[in-house]
């Protein structure tokens, strides 16, 4: 039923406080013979709930008043009104206008409409129903001819099942789709709703498929296509000169997002012409959300600044988990390293070629017959010996544990899941089975908290035989992937308790990663921070680890698109993301591999990976010159680990993305709104990777001054720029792993602004436990340069932590030559040298502890 509803409106002030006002809105349909048509009282009755949330957010929920599958049934006062109602949203003269005929919601600030809901009348809500042959046929005579209409409706094709190719999904409650449209006046640029291999700015979908959100195992995915990929985050962010806002459509079912704009297709000249002719047409973007099932539950984040939207969204779904430092370093992976000797040889190869790395990875072939939580007895007979060898070098290993379980009566994991009745069920109540890497497989029901708790316990050292504390986990194929299922995934009528898979599909991967992360924490007694990589994800997955962009290819286009894909993830809370360096499928040329290492070194998750059928591509296999370039890219990553670590600490606290589009920091600069070939790491580093074959230079836009400049990339250079006015901490003594560098000294790079000032931060803790949170054991310093004085101030006076690291060198860029430099703490003169051609002043061996207060004065 689409447009004849009875609406009950509940308005709640603040976050879920109990100040309800329930209003009845009755929208009736007019017809010539009213006896042949439903009246409003005979239609589906919907409950509209409105919440004003703390932090400048509004929540809108629409559900059946008496749903077939209720989530809650508490209502209070009911009041009728016929036209409109104005509700206050708090400060800045914000109001929510509820109109009854036709139904519409407008969010207004002063005279400006910020957002309208159902302004195009596309609200749809197909109610859950019982099939007529399952209910009584004793129909009251007062219904009259309505029974004939019901029978005709039930006989429509697709009402009770749907077929895709050879697969059929039953629909025991009939069609259940929902839809709502949003209009954004003054907006031309919208972003988010990952995951798609497409541009950063979302495209107009008029005349084409909408963007699809449905977690799928997509083999060799296409570029610049709105088709669904491995993850789905139903969050859309709008940005204009005036305001940044967000829409969080909380629904885990298959979802489509249609985007239209009244400026789509206009050329730059056309827009200039509109300006010259003083066009009265206000830019507007319209977004329609359509989900297969569930209820309408949407959070509207009103900004107004980009940072505000990130904070608002983080308050709803949580912030990025704070990874151990080693997880931010370099990872070496392929499908598959053959055996323990192969792992040892690769590990030695990194030492022989003086290339640092922290993690080596094992794919599905390491397990015994792809029975996860086991080791192949022929190729990995002594896993603890292998792990100990890595631990001796302060390195680690990641092993894959996928959520499809081989159906095998001799397999302990399968037997326990079956005995505990923890498998997802098919529509008839039996264990759901499908085909995946081990062959016939069962799929644990990770929506069940008891199942998740059991799964977590399997990572204990006495359960997962051969595992050690330097082994971490990778969850792949968790869309879930079902090779012989519809669209290579689970049937929608499979059952998770009383809920169909169609209702929770996009949540499955999140729950797999959560249970795994919980397991790694549990095995350490709650002490160690986990590292878990997932392929499938949903809103909130950031709380449990990292994601990557799936099975890309060794092509320049895939390198290029990895940037907007990661930027889109960062905008919706998932900062710990990256793409397979070199491309998973196919074999990269030496040039492509080098450029991909250079780009990957400046993305949050830095891992090389390759398909089992590709030639080996360890970093030293492409000749000495290319080995040197790859080595330098990886070493740059290690030198900048203090900066990456500080950024991840900040995103864990605030929700601000680590890898950001330029417009996040320069929201008034229209030139940045569509830029996706360069980006910011934090606010202080701008990166412009080389993503075109044969390129000898890049053209970079430098915001702030709005300059476009050309930079040579000959000799394999990486275009990276530090913002004037910033201080970045590095560790320039690069060793074989990040753990070997924990107590090494810092070098401060001070890039002065035009006013001769700069500031930055330094964060230090033990790099791997939760002590920073639970015991406040960390160092957090504010670094500032002003009036020829550089100082370090404590940002966390309540914290307690000591470090052996010290300040080894200070490099000041853009200054002038002093006559003397004094460390005030010791009243001692510091050695320095000045490069007049580069305007770089280098101060050597201040020697102060990194956790201490200190001041350096230039005269």
Long-range contacts (C-beta under 8 A, 24 or more apart in sequence): 1-38, 1-43, 1-44, 1-125, 1-126, 1-127, 2-123, 2-124, 2-125, 2-126, 3-27, 3-29, 3-121, 3-123, 4-28, 4-29, 4-38, 4-40, 4-43, 5-40, 5-43, 5-44, 5-45, 5-46, 5-103, 5-125, 6-40, 6-41, 6-43, 6-44, 6-45, 6-46, 6-65, 7-46, 7-47, 7-48, 7-62, 7-100, 7-103, 8-45, 8-46, 8-47, 8-48, 8-65, 8-75, 8-78, 9-48, 9-49, 9-50, 9-85, 9-98, 10-47, 10-48, 10-49, 10-50, 10-75, 10-76, 11-49, 11-50, 11-51, 11-52, 11-87, 12-49, 12-50, 12-51, 12-52, 13-52, 14-52, 14-53, 14-54, 15-51, 15-53, 15-54, 16-51, 20-75, 20-76, 20-77, 21-77, 21-79, 22-75, 22-76, 22-77, 22-78, 22-79, 23-78, 23-79, 23-80, 23-81, 23-85, 23-98, 24-78, 24-79, 24-80, 24-81, 25-81, 25-98, 25-100, 25-103, 26-80, 26-100, 27-100, 27-101, 27-102, 27-103, 35-144, 35-145, 36-145, 36-149, 38-146, 42-146, 44-125, 44-127, 46-125, 47-75, 50-87, 50-96, 50-98, 50-105, 52-87, 52-88, 52-89, 52-90, 52-96, 53-299, 54-315, 55-311, 55-312, 55-315, 56-90, 56-94, 56-301, 56-302, 56-303, 56-304, 56-308, 56-312, 57-299, 57-300, 57-301, 57-302, 57-312, 57-315, 57-316, 58-89, 58-96, 58-107, 58-299, 58-300, 58-302, 59-297, 59-298, 59-299, 59-300, 60-105, 60-117, 60-296, 60-297, 60-298, 60-300, 61-295, 61-296, 61-297, 61-298, 62-123, 62-125, 62-178, 62-180, 62-295, 62-296, 62-297, 63-295, 63-296, 63-297, 64-125, 64-127, 64-128, 64-295, 67-127, 67-128, 67-295, 68-127, 68-128, 68-129, 68-130, 68-173, 69-128, 69-173, 69-498, 69-499, 71-295, 89-302, 94-302, 107-300, 107-302, 112-185, 112-186, 113-185, 114-185, 114-243, 114-245, 114-302, 115-182, 115-183, 115-184, 115-185, 115-245, 115-300, 116-182, 116-183, 116-185, 117-180, 117-181, 117-182, 117-183, 118-180, 118-181, 119-181, 119-183, 120-181, 120-183, 120-286, 120-288, 121-181, 122-179, 122-180, 122-181, 122-288, 123-179, 123-180, 123-181, 124-177, 124-178, 124-179, 124-180, 124-290, 125-178, 125-179, 125-296, 126-174, 126-175, 126-176, 126-177, 126-178, 127-176, 128-173, 128-174, 128-176, 129-173, 129-174, 130-173, 131-160, 131-172, 131-174, 164-486, 164-487, 165-486, 167-485, 167-486, 167-491, 169-486, 169-491, 169-492, 169-493, 169-502, 170-427, 170-493, 171-493, 172-427, 172-493, 172-500, 176-292, 176-293, 176-294, 177-290, 177-291, 177-292, 177-293, 178-251, 178-290, 178-291, 178-293, 178-294, 178-295, 178-296, 179-288, 179-289, 179-290, 179-291, 180-288, 180-289, 180-296, 180-298, 181-286, 181-287, 181-288, 181-289, 182-247, 182-286, 182-287, 182-288, 182-289, 183-284, 183-285, 183-286, 183-287, 184-238, 184-245, 184-284, 184-285, 184-286, 184-287, 185-282, 185-283, 185-284, 186-240, 186-242, 186-243, 186-282, 186-283, 186-284, 187-238, 187-239, 187-240, 187-283, 187-284, 187-285, 188-240, 188-261, 188-263, 188-283, 188-285, 188-673, 189-238, 189-239, 189-240, 189-285, 189-663, 189-673, 189-674, 190-236, 190-237, 190-238, 190-239, 190-259, 190-285, 190-287, 191-236, 191-237, 191-238, 191-239, 191-568, 191-571, 191-661, 192-233, 192-235, 192-236, 192-237, 192-246, 192-568, 192-571, 192-572, 193-233, 193-234, 193-235, 193-236, 193-257, 193-568, 193-572, 194-231, 194-232, 194-233, 194-565, 194-568, 194-569, 194-572, 194-574, 195-228, 195-229, 195-230, 195-231, 195-232, 195-233, 195-537, 195-549, 195-550, 195-565, 195-568, 195-569, 196-225, 196-226, 196-227, 196-228, 196-229, 196-565, 196-568, 197-221, 197-222, 197-223, 197-224, 197-225, 197-229, 197-549, 197-558, 197-561, 197-565, 198-223, 198-224, 198-225, 198-226, 198-561, 198-564, 199-224, 199-564, 199-676, 200-563, 200-564, 200-567, 200-568, 200-661, 200-674, 200-675, 200-676, 201-673, 201-674, 201-676, 202-236, 202-259, 203-259, 204-259, 204-260, 204-261, 204-264, 204-265, 205-257, 205-258, 205-259, 205-260, 206-260, 206-264, 210-256, 210-257, 210-258, 210-259, 210-288, 210-290, 211-256, 211-257, 211-258, 211-259, 212-254, 212-255, 212-256, 212-257, 213-254, 213-255, 213-256, 213-257, 213-506, 214-254, 214-255, 214-487, 214-505, 214-506, 215-479, 215-489, 215-505, 215-506, 215-508, 215-509, 215-536, 215-537, 215-538, 216-479, 216-487, 216-488, 216-489, 217-477, 217-479, 217-481, 217-488, 217-489, 218-488, 218-550, 218-551, 219-488, 219-551, 220-551, 220-553, 220-585, 221-550, 221-551, 221-552, 223-557, 223-558, 223-561, 224-561, 229-549, 229-550, 230-479, 230-509, 230-535, 230-536, 230-537, 230-549, 230-550, 231-509, 231-535, 231-536, 231-537, 231-538, 231-541, 231-547, 232-506, 232-537, 232-538, 233-537, 233-538, 233-539, 233-541, 233-569, 233-572, 233-573, 233-574, 234-289, 234-539, 235-313, 235-539, 235-571, 235-572, 235-573, 236-287, 237-309, 237-571, 237-572, 238-285, 239-306, 239-663, 239-667, 239-673, 240-283, 241-667, 241-668, 241-670, 242-304, 243-302, 243-303, 243-304, 244-303, 244-304, 244-305, 244-306, 244-308, 244-309, 244-667, 245-300, 245-301, 245-302, 245-303, 245-304, 245-309, 246-299, 246-300, 246-301, 246-303, 246-309, 246-312, 246-313, 247-287, 247-289, 247-298, 247-299, 247-300, 247-301, 248-298, 248-299, 248-300, 248-301, 248-313, 248-316, 248-317, 248-539, 249-289, 249-291, 249-297, 249-298, 250-297, 250-298, 250-299, 250-539, 251-289, 251-291, 251-294, 251-295, 251-296, 251-297, 252-294, 252-503, 252-504, 252-505, 252-506, 252-507, 252-538, 253-291, 253-292, 253-293, 253-294, 253-502, 253-503, 253-504, 253-505, 253-506, 254-291, 254-292, 254-502, 254-505, 254-506, 255-289, 255-290, 255-291, 255-292, 255-506, 256-289, 256-290, 256-291, 257-287, 257-288, 257-289, 257-290, 258-287, 258-288, 258-290, 259-285, 259-286, 259-287, 260-285, 260-286, 261-285, 261-286, 292-492, 292-502, 293-500, 293-502, 293-503, 294-503, 305-667, 306-663, 306-664, 306-667, 307-654, 307-656, 307-664, 310-571, 310-573, 310-654, 310-655, 310-656, 310-657, 311-654, 311-655, 311-656, 313-572, 313-573, 313-655, 314-573, 314-654, 314-655, 315-655, 317-539, 317-540, 317-542, 317-543, 317-573, 318-540, 318-542, 318-543, 318-573, 319-542, 319-543, 319-573, 319-651, 319-652, 319-653, 319-654, 319-655, 320-542, 320-543, 320-573, 320-574, 320-575, 320-576, 320-648, 320-651, 320-652, 320-655, 320-658, 321-517, 321-529, 321-530, 321-542, 321-543, 321-544, 321-545, 321-576, 321-652, 322-529, 322-648, 322-649, 322-652, 322-772, 322-773, 323-529, 323-531, 323-545, 323-546, 323-576, 323-648, 324-528, 324-529, 324-531, 324-767, 324-768, 325-641, 325-645, 325-738, 325-739, 325-742, 325-767, 325-768, 326-358, 326-359, 326-396, 326-531, 326-737, 326-738, 326-739, 326-767, 326-768, 327-358, 327-359, 327-472, 327-531, 327-546, 327-576, 328-604, 328-606, 328-641, 328-644, 328-645, 328-648, 328-738, 329-356, 329-357, 329-358, 329-359, 329-606, 329-637, 329-638, 329-641, 329-737, 329-738, 330-356, 330-357, 330-358, 330-359, 330-601, 330-606, 330-607, 330-608, 330-634, 330-637, 330-638, 331-357, 331-358, 331-359, 331-360, 331-361, 331-398, 331-605, 331-606, 331-607, 331-608, 332-357, 332-359, 332-360, 332-361, 332-607, 332-608, 332-618, 333-359, 333-360, 333-361, 333-363, 333-398, 333-607, 333-608, 333-609, 333-610, 334-361, 334-363, 334-608, 334-609, 334-610, 334-611, 334-612, 334-614, 334-616, 334-617, 335-363, 335-364, 335-365, 335-609, 335-610, 335-611, 335-612, 336-362, 336-363, 336-364, 336-365, 336-366, 336-612, 337-361, 337-362, 337-363, 337-366, 338-365, 338-379, 339-378, 339-379, 339-380, 340-379, 340-380, 340-381, 340-382, 340-383, 340-385, 340-386, 343-386, 343-390, 343-397, 344-386, 344-389, 346-618, 347-389, 347-390, 347-393, 347-395, 349-618, 349-620, 350-619, 350-736, 351-393, 351-736, 352-620, 353-619, 353-620, 353-627, 353-631, 354-631, 355-619, 355-620, 355-627, 355-630, 355-631, 355-634, 355-635, 356-634, 356-635, 356-638, 356-734, 356-735, 356-736, 356-737, 356-738, 357-395, 357-634, 357-736, 357-737, 358-395, 358-396, 358-737, 358-738, 358-739, 359-395, 359-396, 359-397, 359-398, 359-472, 359-607, 360-390, 360-395, 360-396, 360-397, 360-398, 361-397, 361-398, 361-399, 361-400, 361-474, 361-607, 361-609, 362-397, 362-398, 362-399, 362-400, 363-400, 363-612, 364-400, 364-402, 364-437, 364-476, 365-612, 366-399, 366-400, 367-399, 367-400, 369-406, 369-408, 369-438, 370-406, 370-437, 370-438, 371-406, 371-408, 371-411, 371-413, 371-438, 372-400, 372-401, 372-402, 372-405, 372-413, 373-401, 373-413, 373-458, 373-463, 373-464, 374-465, 375-465, 375-466, 380-466, 383-466, 383-467, 384-466, 384-468, 387-466, 387-467, 387-468, 387-470, 387-471, 388-468, 390-470, 391-468, 391-470, 393-736, 393-737, 394-736, 394-737, 394-739, 394-740, 395-470, 395-736, 395-737, 395-739, 396-470, 396-471, 396-472, 397-470, 397-471, 397-472, 398-471, 398-472, 398-473, 398-474, 398-531, 398-533, 399-467, 399-471, 399-472, 399-473, 399-474, 400-473, 400-474, 400-475, 400-476, 401-473, 401-474, 401-475, 401-516, 402-436, 402-437, 402-475, 402-476, 402-477, 402-478, 403-443, 403-444, 403-446, 403-475, 403-477, 403-478, 403-480, 403-508, 403-512, 404-434, 404-436, 404-437, 404-438, 404-441, 404-442, 404-443, 404-477, 404-480, 404-481, 404-482, 405-438, 405-441, 405-442, 405-443, 405-444, 406-438, 406-439, 406-440, 406-441, 407-433, 407-439, 407-440, 407-441, 407-442, 408-438, 413-458, 414-442, 416-454, 417-442, 417-444, 417-451, 417-454, 418-442, 420-450, 420-451, 420-454, 422-448, 422-450, 422-451, 422-454, 424-490, 424-494, 424-495, 424-496, 424-501, 425-494, 425-495, 425-496, 426-491, 426-493, 426-494, 426-495, 427-491, 427-493, 427-494, 427-495, 429-495, 432-490, 432-491, 432-494, 432-495, 434-482, 434-483, 434-484, 434-485, 434-490, 435-482, 435-483, 435-484, 436-477, 436-481, 436-482, 436-483, 437-477, 443-480, 443-482, 443-490, 445-496, 445-497, 446-508, 446-511, 446-512, 446-514, 446-515, 447-496, 447-497, 447-499, 447-504, 447-507, 447-508, 447-511, 448-496, 448-497, 451-515, 452-511, 452-514, 452-515, 452-518, 453-515, 453-518, 455-515, 455-516, 455-519, 456-515, 456-516, 456-518, 456-519, 456-522, 457-519, 457-522, 458-519, 459-516, 459-519, 459-520, 459-522, 459-523, 460-519, 460-522, 460-523, 461-523, 469-523, 469-524, 469-528, 472-520, 472-530, 472-531, 472-532, 473-516, 473-519, 473-520, 473-530, 473-531, 473-532, 473-533, 474-532, 474-533, 475-509, 475-512, 475-513, 475-516, 475-532, 475-533, 475-534, 475-535, 475-536, 476-535, 477-535, 478-508, 478-509, 478-512, 478-513, 478-534, 478-535, 478-536, 479-508, 479-509, 479-535, 479-536, 480-508, 480-509, 480-536, 506-538, 507-538, 508-536, 509-534, 509-535, 509-536, 509-537, 509-538, 509-541, 510-534, 510-536, 510-537, 510-538, 510-540, 510-541, 510-544, 512-536, 513-537, 513-541, 513-544, 513-545, 514-543, 514-544, 516-544, 517-544, 517-545, 526-770, 527-769, 527-770, 528-768, 528-769, 528-770, 529-768, 529-769, 529-770, 533-605, 537-574, 539-572, 539-573, 540-573, 541-574, 542-573, 542-574, 542-575, 542-576, 545-576, 546-576, 546-577, 546-578, 546-604, 546-605, 547-574, 547-576, 547-577, 547-605, 548-577, 548-578, 548-579, 548-580, 548-605, 548-607, 549-577, 549-578, 549-579, 549-580, 550-584, 551-580, 551-584, 551-585, 551-611, 552-579, 552-580, 552-583, 552-584, 552-585, 553-583, 553-584, 553-585, 553-586, 554-582, 554-583, 554-584, 554-585, 554-586, 554-587, 554-588, 554-592, 554-593, 554-614, 555-583, 555-586, 555-592, 556-592, 556-691, 556-692, 556-693, 558-583, 559-583, 559-592, 559-595, 559-596, 559-599, 559-689, 559-691, 560-677, 560-691, 560-692, 562-599, 562-603, 563-599, 563-676, 563-677, 563-679, 563-689, 563-691, 564-676, 566-603, 566-604, 566-659, 567-659, 567-660, 567-661, 567-676, 567-679, 570-604, 570-657, 570-658, 570-659, 570-660, 571-657, 571-660, 571-661, 573-655, 573-657, 575-604, 575-648, 575-651, 575-657, 575-658, 575-659, 576-604, 576-605, 576-648, 576-658, 577-603, 577-604, 577-605, 577-659, 578-603, 578-604, 578-605, 578-606, 578-607, 579-603, 580-607, 580-608, 580-609, 580-610, 581-606, 581-607, 581-608, 581-609, 582-608, 582-609, 582-610, 582-617, 583-610, 584-609, 584-610, 584-611, 585-611, 585-614, 586-611, 586-614, 587-614, 587-615, 587-617, 588-617, 590-622, 590-623, 590-626, 591-693, 591-694, 592-693, 593-617, 593-622, 593-626, 593-630, 594-622, 594-626, 594-629, 594-630, 594-633, 594-716, 595-689, 595-690, 595-691, 597-629, 597-630, 597-633, 597-634, 598-629, 598-633, 598-689, 598-690, 598-716, 598-718, 599-689, 599-690, 599-691, 600-633, 601-633, 601-634, 601-636, 601-637, 601-718, 602-637, 602-681, 602-685, 602-687, 602-689, 602-718, 602-720, 603-659, 604-644, 604-648, 604-658, 604-659, 606-637, 629-716, 632-716, 633-718, 635-734, 636-718, 636-720, 638-731, 638-734, 638-735, 638-738, 638-741, 639-730, 639-731, 639-732, 639-734, 640-685, 640-728, 640-730, 641-731, 641-738, 641-741, 642-729, 642-730, 642-731, 642-746, 642-762, 642-763, 643-681, 643-682, 643-684, 643-685, 643-728, 643-729, 643-730, 644-681, 645-763, 645-767, 646-729, 646-761, 646-762, 646-763, 647-681, 647-682, 649-763, 649-772, 649-780, 650-682, 650-761, 650-763, 658-682, 662-686, 662-701, 662-703, 665-703, 666-703, 666-704, 669-703, 669-706, 671-701, 671-703, 671-706, 672-701, 672-703, 675-701, 683-723, 683-726, 684-722, 684-723, 684-726, 684-728, 684-760, 685-720, 685-721, 685-722, 685-723, 685-728, 686-720, 686-721, 686-722, 686-723, 687-718, 687-719, 687-720, 687-721, 688-719, 688-720, 688-721, 689-718, 689-719, 690-718, 690-719, 722-749, 722-751, 722-813, 723-751, 724-751, 724-752, 724-753, 724-754, 724-758, 724-814, 725-751, 725-752, 725-753, 725-755, 725-757, 725-758, 725-759, 726-751, 726-758, 726-759, 726-760, 727-751, 727-758, 727-759, 727-760, 727-783, 727-784, 727-785, 728-760, 729-760, 729-761, 729-762, 729-783, 732-808, 732-809, 738-767, 739-767, 742-767, 742-805, 743-803, 743-804, 743-805, 744-805, 745-805, 745-806, 745-807, 745-808, 745-809, 745-850, 746-805, 746-806, 746-807, 746-808, 746-850, 747-807, 747-808, 747-809, 747-810, 747-811, 748-783, 748-790, 748-807, 748-809, 748-810, 748-811, 749-811, 749-813, 750-785, 750-790, 750-810, 750-811, 750-812, 750-813, 751-813, 751-814, 752-785, 752-812, 752-813, 752-814, 752-815, 756-785, 756-786, 756-787, 756-788, 756-815, 757-784, 757-785, 757-786, 758-784, 758-785, 759-783, 759-784, 759-785, 761-795, 762-792, 762-850, 764-801, 764-803, 764-805, 764-850, 764-851, 765-801, 766-801, 775-800, 776-800, 777-801, 779-803, 779-850, 779-851, 781-850, 781-851, 785-812, 788-818, 788-857, 788-858, 788-859, 789-855, 789-856, 789-857, 789-858, 790-855, 790-856, 790-858, 791-853, 791-854, 791-855, 791-856, 792-848, 792-852, 792-853, 792-854, 792-855, 793-853, 794-853, 801-851, 802-851, 803-849, 803-850, 803-851, 805-849, 805-850, 806-846, 806-847, 806-848, 806-849, 806-850, 807-846, 807-847, 807-848, 807-849, 807-850, 807-854, 808-845, 808-846, 808-847, 809-842, 809-843, 809-844, 809-845, 809-846, 810-842, 810-843, 810-846, 810-856, 811-840, 811-841, 811-842, 811-843, 812-840, 812-841, 812-842, 812-843, 813-838, 813-839, 813-840, 814-839, 815-839, 815-841, 815-858, 816-841, 817-841, 818-858, 818-859, 819-859, 820-858, 820-859, 821-856, 821-857, 821-858, 821-859, 822-856, 822-857, 822-859, 823-847, 823-848, 823-854, 823-855, 823-856, 824-854, 824-855, 824-856, 824-857, 825-852, 825-853, 825-854, 825-855, 830-856
